[in-house]
Amino acid sequence: MSEKDKEEFEAFKKRSPKYNPGMNDQAEMDNESEDIQHHDIDNNKAIQNDLPDQKVDDKTIKMLLIKKKNTITVKIIQQKLKLNKGIL
């Protein structure tokens, strides 16, 4: 077990009712929630560090929005055609 693992386990024992009988269940749930939040933050930082810097300009955003809008419009038209033909 590495030194970091030992430190994390000791910190866990202090927060856990199993190892600390005076602690109630709500305190344990609060600590678990806090641990999850820290874990999520760490994961997000790692993901951000893995991604290269990507710059998106306004033109690209507008093009993507138009494409999305057109896709939705096509689906609506297809649905209306099916309704008119009695398929749906």
N, C-alpha and C positions, 0 to 999 in steps of 0.2 A: 504494500500500500504506500503510495507516495505521500509526501508531507502535506500536499494540498488536499488529498483525499481524507487524510486523518483529520485535518482542520475542519473540513466540510462535515465529516461524520460527528465530530464533537459538537459543532454548531447545531446539527440536526438533533442530537441527543438532548440538548438543552431545550429545544422547542417541542419535543415529542412527549406526550403523556405516558407513553410506554416506558420511557427512561426517567421521566419526571412526573411522579404520581400526583403531585399537587396541581398540575395543570388541568384545566377543563377542556372539553371537546371543542368549544367555540374558539378557544385560543389556538388549538391545533389547526382548525379550519382556516383561521385568519393567517397563520404562518404558511400553510400550504398555498393559499391564494397569493401571498406575497412572493413565495418561491416561484410560482408559475409566472407571475408578472416579470420577475427578474430574468427568468429563463427566456421568456418571449423577447424581452429587450435585448438580451445577449444574442439571440438568434437573428433578430433584425439587424443588429450591428454587423454580424458576421456576413449576412447576405449582402448588405450594402457594401462591405469591403470587397466582396467577391466580384461584384458587378463593375464593369468598366464605366468610366464617366460617359454618360450618354446625354447629348444635348438635343433637345427637341425644339424646333422653332415653331412659330405660329402657323406657318404654311402647312407643315406636316400635321399639326393638330387639326386644322380646318379640313384638310383632305381626309383624315381619318373619320371625322365627324360626318362629312358628306357621304362617305362610303357606308358608314353605319346607318345613316338616315335612308339612303337608297336601298340598302338591304331590307330594312324594316318596311319600306314602302312596297317593295316587290312582294314580300310575304303577305302584306295586307291585300294587294291586288290579286294574288293567287288565291287567297282565301275567299274573296268576293266572287271570283270566277267559279270556284267550286260550289259556292252557295247558289249562284245563278243556275248552274247546271244540275243542282240537286244532289251533288255528291256528298255534301256535309249534312 
